[in-house]
Amino acid sequence: MDLQTGRVPVNGLQIYYEVRGRRVPQAFPLVVLHGAYMSIPSMGAIIPRLAETHRVYALELQGHGRTTDIDRPITYPNLADDVATFLDAVDLEKADVFGYSMGAVAGLQLAIRHPEKVNKLVFASGAYDLDGWQPAFRAFIPQMNVDMFLEMPFAEEYRRLAPNPEGFPELARKLIQLEKEPMAWEEGVRALKTPVLIISGDSDAATLEHSVAMFRLLGGGVMGDMGKPLPASRLAILPATSHTAVITQVDLLLGFIEPFLRGETPKGFFE
């Protein structure tokens, strides 16, 4: 599979990105946004598999992977604005977006702040409100400190990929602060016209109730088979799946993502 790599200047950053897959007629390109502490390689097999049927643009967000960091906090609005500027820089007028974890929330902010840029959003393992995180996770946030992340596997990957191999402690500090940033975007979600596929593990960092609430804000949760089209947004729950296990279940993810992006729905008895 052909692989193109590049760097573009975006809001003071040098954003690293990779392009895979062929251009698909009458289909939007697909932008992939990774989770916190991650990079394109640590997203695993999902990116090359998506590239079998899509033109995929995977980028590394501020301070992650091969993208530089700057003297600026990492916030979801900042990340969203970076992605919007990136799309302009690589001449993409509009794209589908698949975001996981931090990338999902950044993708949601992209759809809220720059709706003209997003055709459809795949929102995997995210939340739209701080209260949507599991109580155990919310209780853990005040205990987070840089030292607890220094020996984790993604710290080693950071040192291998980053333009500044010594910059991981500062990235961890910014990401800990990101967990404390205000998130209360119900009205923004309710106003979205962008179709959203919500994907969550049944033991994810966000509660099941939160994922269902988001689905309802987007018009979901109604009864089908009543002669009306199903809502444009969708909800998928992966069984026996924690937050970090969501991205590893590539076949399941593709089974949800591909029909959503193609606009296909299962046929019932009355169709």
TORKOL-4160 file (C-alpha; in steps of 0.2 Angstrom, whole numbers, padded with zeros to 4 digits, m for minus):
271
<pt num="1" X="0000" Y="0000" Z="0000"/>
<pt num="2" X="0007" Y="0017" Z="m0005"/>
<pt num="3" X="0012" Y="0028" Z="0010"/>
<pt num="4" X="0015" Y="0046" Z="0009"/>
<pt num="5" X="0022" Y="0056" Z="0023"/>
<pt num="6" X="0023" Y="0075" Z="0026"/>
<pt num="7" X="0024" Y="0090" Z="0038"/>
<pt num="8" X="0014" Y="0106" Z="0037"/>
<pt num="9" X="0015" Y="0122" Z="0047"/>
<pt num="10" X="m0001" Y="0124" Z="0058"/>
<pt num="11" X="m0003" Y="0137" Z="0071"/>
<pt num="12" X="0015" Y="0137" Z="0076"/>
<pt num="13" X="0017" Y="0118" Z="0075"/>
<pt num="14" X="0025" Y="0107" Z="0062"/>
<pt num="15" X="0011" Y="0093" Z="0061"/>
<pt num="16" X="0017" Y="0076" Z="0055"/>
<pt num="17" X="0004" Y="0066" Z="0044"/>
<pt num="18" X="0003" Y="0051" Z="0033"/>
<pt num="19" X="m0008" Y="0047" Z="0019"/>
<pt num="20" X="m0013" Y="0030" Z="0014"/>
<pt num="21" X="m0026" Y="0022" Z="0002"/>
<pt num="22" X="m0032" Y="0027" Z="m0015"/>
<pt num="23" X="m0044" Y="0041" Z="m0019"/>
<pt num="24" X="m0062" Y="0034" Z="m0019"/>
<pt num="25" X="m0074" Y="0042" Z="m0032"/>
<pt num="26" X="m0089" Y="0051" Z="m0024"/>
<pt num="27" X="m0082" Y="0048" Z="m0006"/>
<pt num="28" X="m0074" Y="0060" Z="0007"/>
<pt num="29" X="m0057" Y="0057" Z="0013"/>
<pt num="30" X="m0055" Y="0050" Z="0030"/>
<pt num="31" X="m0045" Y="0060" Z="0044"/>
<pt num="32" X="m0040" Y="0049" Z="0059"/>
<pt num="33" X="m0036" Y="0057" Z="0076"/>
<pt num="34" X="m0027" Y="0047" Z="0089"/>
<pt num="35" X="m0029" Y="0046" Z="0108"/>
<pt num="36" X="m0019" Y="0055" Z="0121"/>
<pt num="37" X="0000" Y="0049" Z="0123"/>
<pt num="38" X="m0003" Y="0040" Z="0106"/>
<pt num="39" X="0004" Y="0042" Z="0089"/>
<pt num="40" X="0000" Y="0035" Z="0072"/>
<pt num="41" X="0009" Y="0018" Z="0075"/>
<pt num="42" X="0001" Y="0016" Z="0092"/>
<pt num="43" X="m0016" Y="0016" Z="0084"/>
<pt num="44" X="m0012" Y="m0001" Z="0078"/>
<pt num="45" X="m0020" Y="m0010" Z="0063"/>
<pt num="46" X="m0036" Y="0001" Z="0061"/>
<pt num="47" X="m0027" Y="0014" Z="0050"/>
<pt num="48" X="m0021" Y="0002" Z="0037"/>
<pt num="49" X="m0037" Y="m0007" Z="0037"/>
<pt num="50" X="m0047" Y="0009" Z="0034"/>
<pt num="51" X="m0035" Y="0013" Z="0020"/>
<pt num="52" X="m0041" Y="m0002" Z="0010"/>
<pt num="53" X="m0057" Y="0007" Z="0006"/>
<pt num="54" X="m0053" Y="0025" Z="0010"/>
<pt num="55" X="m0041" Y="0039" Z="0007"/>
<pt num="56" X="m0034" Y="0040" Z="0025"/>
<pt num="57" X="m0025" Y="0056" Z="0032"/>
<pt num="58" X="m0018" Y="0051" Z="0049"/>
<pt num="59" X="m0010" Y="0065" Z="0059"/>
<pt num="60" X="m0001" Y="0067" Z="0075"/>
<pt num="61" X="m0008" Y="0081" Z="0086"/>
<pt num="62" X="0001" Y="0094" Z="0096"/>
<pt num="63" X="0017" Y="0087" Z="0105"/>
<pt num="64" X="0013" Y="0069" Z="0100"/>
<pt num="65" X="0023" Y="0057" Z="0089"/>
<pt num="66" X="0033" Y="0067" Z="0076"/>
<pt num="67" X="0023" Y="0083" Z="0078"/>
<pt num="68" X="0032" Y="0097" Z="0087"/>
<pt num="69" X="0026" Y="0105" Z="0103"/>
<pt num="70" X="0024" Y="0124" Z="0107"/>
<pt num="71" X="0022" Y="0135" Z="0122"/>
<pt num="72" X="0003" Y="0133" Z="0122"/>
<pt num="73" X="m0009" Y="0122" Z="0132"/>
<pt num="74" X="m0017" Y="0107" Z="0125"/>
<pt num="75" X="m0035" Y="0110" Z="0124"/>
<pt num="76" X="m0049" Y="0102" Z="0114"/>
<pt num="77" X="m0053" Y="0119" Z="0105"/>
<pt num="78" X="m0035" Y="0121" Z="0101"/>
<pt num="79" X="m0034" Y="0103" Z="0094"/>
<pt num="80" X="m0049" Y="0106" Z="0084"/>
<pt num="81" X="m0043" Y="0122" Z="0077"/>
<pt num="82" X="m0027" Y="0114" Z="0072"/>
<pt num="83" X="m0036" Y="0100" Z="0063"/>
<pt num="84" X="m0046" Y="0113" Z="0054"/>
<pt num="85" X="m0031" Y="0122" Z="0048"/>
<pt num="86" X="m0022" Y="0106" Z="0044"/>
<pt num="87" X="m0037" Y="0102" Z="0032"/>
<pt num="88" X="m0034" Y="0119" Z="0023"/>
<pt num="89" X="m0015" Y="0116" Z="0022"/>
<pt num="90" X="m0017" Y="0099" Z="0013"/>
<pt num="91" X="m0032" Y="0106" Z="0002"/>
<pt num="92" X="m0046" Y="0095" Z="0010"/>
<pt num="93" X="m0062" Y="0106" Z="0009"/>
<pt num="94" X="m0072" Y="0093" Z="0019"/>
<pt num="95" X="m0068" Y="0076" Z="0026"/>
<pt num="96" X="m0075" Y="0061" Z="0037"/>
<pt num="97" X="m0067" Y="0060" Z="0054"/>
<pt num="98" X="m0063" Y="0045" Z="0065"/>
<pt num="99" X="m0057" Y="0050" Z="0082"/>
<pt num="100" X="m0052" Y="0039" Z="0097"/>
<pt num="101" X="m0052" Y="0045" Z="0115"/>
<pt num="102" X="m0044" Y="0062" Z="0115"/>
<pt num="103" X="m0045" Y="0062" Z="0096"/>
<pt num="104" X="m0064" Y="0058" Z="0097"/>
<pt num="105" X="m0067" Y="0073" Z="0108"/>
<pt num="106" X="m0056" Y="0084" Z="0097"/>
<pt num="107" X="m0066" Y="0078" Z="0082"/>
<pt num="108" X="m0082" Y="0083" Z="0091"/>
<pt num="109" X="m0075" Y="0100" Z="0094"/>
<pt num="110" X="m0070" Y="0101" Z="0076"/>
<pt num="111" X="m0088" Y="0097" Z="0071"/>
<pt num="112" X="m0095" Y="0110" Z="0083"/>
<pt num="113" X="m0083" Y="0124" Z="0079"/>
<pt num="114" X="m0080" Y="0120" Z="0061"/>
<pt num="115" X="m0096" Y="0111" Z="0055"/>
<pt num="116" X="m0092" Y="0114" Z="0037"/>
<pt num="117" X="m0076" Y="0104" Z="0038"/>
<pt num="118" X="m0084" Y="0088" Z="0044"/>
<pt num="119" X="m0095" Y="0076" Z="0033"/>
<pt num="120" X="m0097" Y="0062" Z="0046"/>
<pt num="121" X="m0089" Y="0059" Z="0063"/>
<pt num="122" X="m0085" Y="0043" Z="0071"/>
<pt num="123" X="m0083" Y="0046" Z="0089"/>
<pt num="124" X="m0075" Y="0032" Z="0098"/>
<pt num="125" X="m0072" Y="0031" Z="0117"/>
<pt num="126" X="m0076" Y="0050" Z="0121"/>
<pt num="127" X="m0087" Y="0061" Z="0131"/>
<pt num="128" X="m0095" Y="0078" Z="0128"/>
<pt num="129" X="m0096" Y="0083" Z="0147"/>
<pt num="130" X="m0085" Y="0080" Z="0162"/>
<pt num="131" X="m0099" Y="0072" Z="0171"/>
<pt num="132" X="m0100" Y="0058" Z="0158"/>
<pt num="133" X="m0084" Y="0050" Z="0163"/>
<pt num="134" X="m0085" Y="0035" Z="0175"/>
<pt num="135" X="m0084" Y="0040" Z="0194"/>
<pt num="136" X="m0068" Y="0030" Z="0196"/>
<pt num="137" X="m0060" Y="0040" Z="0182"/>
<pt num="138" X="m0066" Y="0057" Z="0189"/>
<pt num="139" X="m0059" Y="0052" Z="0206"/>
<pt num="140" X="m0042" Y="0047" Z="0198"/>
<pt num="141" X="m0039" Y="0063" Z="0189"/>
<pt num="142" X="m0034" Y="0073" Z="0204"/>
<pt num="143" X="m0021" Y="0060" Z="0208"/>
<pt num="144" X="m0013" Y="0061" Z="0191"/>
<pt num="145" X="0005" Y="0066" Z="0191"/>
<pt num="146" X="0019" Y="0066" Z="0178"/>
<pt num="147" X="0030" Y="0053" Z="0187"/>
<pt num="148" X="0017" Y="0040" Z="0185"/>
<pt num="149" X="0018" Y="0041" Z="0166"/>
<pt num="150" X="0037" Y="0041" Z="0164"/>
<pt num="151" X="0039" Y="0022" Z="0164"/>
<pt num="152" X="0024" Y="0018" Z="0153"/>
<pt num="153" X="0026" Y="0011" Z="0136"/>
<pt num="154" X="0021" Y="0026" Z="0127"/>
<pt num="155" X="0034" Y="0036" Z="0136"/>
<pt num="156" X="0047" Y="0025" Z="0127"/>
<pt num="157" X="0039" Y="0027" Z="0110"/>
<pt num="158" X="0038" Y="0046" Z="0113"/>
<pt num="159" X="0057" Y="0046" Z="0115"/>
<pt num="160" X="0059" Y="0036" Z="0099"/>
<pt num="161" X="0048" Y="0047" Z="0088"/>
<pt num="162" X="0048" Y="0065" Z="0095"/>
<pt num="163" X="0058" Y="0079" Z="0088"/>
<pt num="164" X="0063" Y="0083" Z="0106"/>
<pt num="165" X="0065" Y="0066" Z="0115"/>
<pt num="166" X="0066" Y="0075" Z="0132"/>
<pt num="167" X="0049" Y="0083" Z="0130"/>
<pt num="168" X="0038" Y="0069" Z="0137"/>
<pt num="169" X="0037" Y="0076" Z="0155"/>
<pt num="170" X="0030" Y="0092" Z="0148"/>
<pt num="171" X="0018" Y="0083" Z="0137"/>
<pt num="172" X="0012" Y="0073" Z="0152"/>
<pt num="173" X="0009" Y="0089" Z="0162"/>
<pt num="174" X="m0001" Y="0096" Z="0148"/>
<pt num="175" X="m0012" Y="0081" Z="0146"/>
<pt num="176" X="m0015" Y="0080" Z="0164"/>
<pt num="177" X="m0021" Y="0098" Z="0164"/>
<pt num="178" X="m0032" Y="0093" Z="0149"/>
<pt num="179" X="m0041" Y="0081" Z="0160"/>
<pt num="180" X="m0046" Y="0096" Z="0171"/>
<pt num="181" X="m0052" Y="0107" Z="0157"/>
<pt num="182" X="m0070" Y="0112" Z="0157"/>
<pt num="183" X="m0081" Y="0101" Z="0146"/>
<pt num="184" X="m0100" Y="0104" Z="0145"/>
<pt num="185" X="m0105" Y="0104" Z="0127"/>
<pt num="186" X="m0123" Y="0098" Z="0128"/>
<pt num="187" X="m0130" Y="0112" Z="0118"/>
<pt num="188" X="m0116" Y="0111" Z="0105"/>
<pt num="189" X="m0120" Y="0092" Z="0102"/>
<pt num="190" X="m0139" Y="0096" Z="0101"/>
<pt num="191" X="m0136" Y="0108" Z="0088"/>
<pt num="192" X="m0125" Y="0097" Z="0077"/>
<pt num="193" X="m0131" Y="0093" Z="0059"/>
<pt num="194" X="m0116" Y="0081" Z="0057"/>
<pt num="195" X="m0121" Y="0063" Z="0058"/>
<pt num="196" X="m0111" Y="0055" Z="0072"/>
<pt num="197" X="m0107" Y="0036" Z="0075"/>
<pt num="198" X="m0104" Y="0034" Z="0094"/>
<pt num="199" X="m0093" Y="0019" Z="0098"/>
<pt num="200" X="m0091" Y="0014" Z="0116"/>
<pt num="201" X="m0085" Y="m0001" Z="0126"/>
<pt num="202" X="m0097" Y="m0007" Z="0139"/>
<pt num="203" X="m0083" Y="m0004" Z="0152"/>
<pt num="204" X="m0076" Y="0012" Z="0144"/>
<pt num="205" X="m0070" Y="0028" Z="0152"/>
<pt num="206" X="m0087" Y="0036" Z="0149"/>
<pt num="207" X="m0103" Y="0028" Z="0156"/>
<pt num="208" X="m0115" Y="0019" Z="0146"/>
<pt num="209" X="m0129" Y="0032" Z="0151"/>
<pt num="210" X="m0118" Y="0046" Z="0144"/>
<pt num="211" X="m0116" Y="0038" Z="0127"/>
<pt num="212" X="m0135" Y="0035" Z="0127"/>
<pt num="213" X="m0138" Y="0053" Z="0132"/>
<pt num="214" X="m0127" Y="0059" Z="0118"/>
<pt num="215" X="m0136" Y="0048" Z="0105"/>
<pt num="216" X="m0153" Y="0055" Z="0111"/>
<pt num="217" X="m0146" Y="0073" Z="0109"/>
<pt num="218" X="m0142" Y="0068" Z="0091"/>
<pt num="219" X="m0160" Y="0062" Z="0088"/>
<pt num="220" X="m0156" Y="0044" Z="0091"/>
<pt num="221" X="m0166" Y="0031" Z="0102"/>
<pt num="222" X="m0182" Y="0032" Z="0093"/>
<pt num="223" X="m0192" Y="0017" Z="0087"/>
<pt num="224" X="m0189" Y="0011" Z="0069"/>
<pt num="225" X="m0201" Y="0001" Z="0058"/>
<pt num="226" X="m0214" Y="0015" Z="0059"/>
<pt num="227" X="m0212" Y="0021" Z="0041"/>
<pt num="228" X="m0199" Y="0034" Z="0044"/>
<pt num="229" X="m0180" Y="0034" Z="0041"/>
<pt num="230" X="m0169" Y="0030" Z="0055"/>
<pt num="231" X="m0159" Y="0044" Z="0063"/>
<pt num="232" X="m0143" Y="0049" Z="0054"/>
<pt num="233" X="m0133" Y="0046" Z="0070"/>
<pt num="234" X="m0129" Y="0029" Z="0077"/>
<pt num="235" X="m0123" Y="0020" Z="0093"/>
<pt num="236" X="m0113" Y="0005" Z="0095"/>
<pt num="237" X="m0108" Y="m0004" Z="0111"/>
<pt num="238" X="m0093" Y="m0016" Z="0111"/>
<pt num="239" X="m0096" Y="m0030" Z="0124"/>
<pt num="240" X="m0083" Y="m0035" Z="0137"/>
<pt num="241" X="m0072" Y="m0020" Z="0131"/>
<pt num="242" X="m0062" Y="m0007" Z="0141"/>
<pt num="243" X="m0057" Y="0010" Z="0135"/>
<pt num="244" X="m0040" Y="0004" Z="0129"/>
<pt num="245" X="m0047" Y="m0012" Z="0121"/>
<pt num="246" X="m0059" Y="m0002" Z="0110"/>
<pt num="247" X="m0045" Y="0002" Z="0097"/>
<pt num="248" X="m0039" Y="m0016" Z="0096"/>
<pt num="249" X="m0055" Y="m0024" Z="0090"/>
<pt num="250" X="m0052" Y="m0019" Z="0072"/>
<pt num="251" X="m0065" Y="m0031" Z="0063"/>
<pt num="252" X="m0079" Y="m0025" Z="0075"/>
<pt num="253" X="m0074" Y="m0007" Z="0072"/>
<pt num="254" X="m0074" Y="m0009" Z="0053"/>
<pt num="255" X="m0091" Y="m0018" Z="0054"/>
<pt num="256" X="m0098" Y="m0002" Z="0062"/>
<pt num="257" X="m0088" Y="0011" Z="0053"/>
<pt num="258" X="m0090" Y="0006" Z="0035"/>
<pt num="259" X="m0109" Y="0005" Z="0034"/>
<pt num="260" X="m0110" Y="0021" Z="0043"/>
<pt num="261" X="m0098" Y="0030" Z="0031"/>
<pt num="262" X="m0107" Y="0022" Z="0016"/>
<pt num="263" X="m0124" Y="0027" Z="0023"/>
<pt num="264" X="m0130" Y="0009" Z="0023"/>
<pt num="265" X="m0143" Y="0002" Z="0036"/>
<pt num="266" X="m0149" Y="m0016" Z="0039"/>
<pt num="267" X="m0166" Y="m0019" Z="0031"/>
<pt num="268" X="m0181" Y="m0023" Z="0042"/>
<pt num="269" X="m0197" Y="m0033" Z="0038"/>
<pt num="270" X="m0206" Y="m0018" Z="0032"/>
<pt num="271" X="m0194" Y="m0011" Z="0019"/>
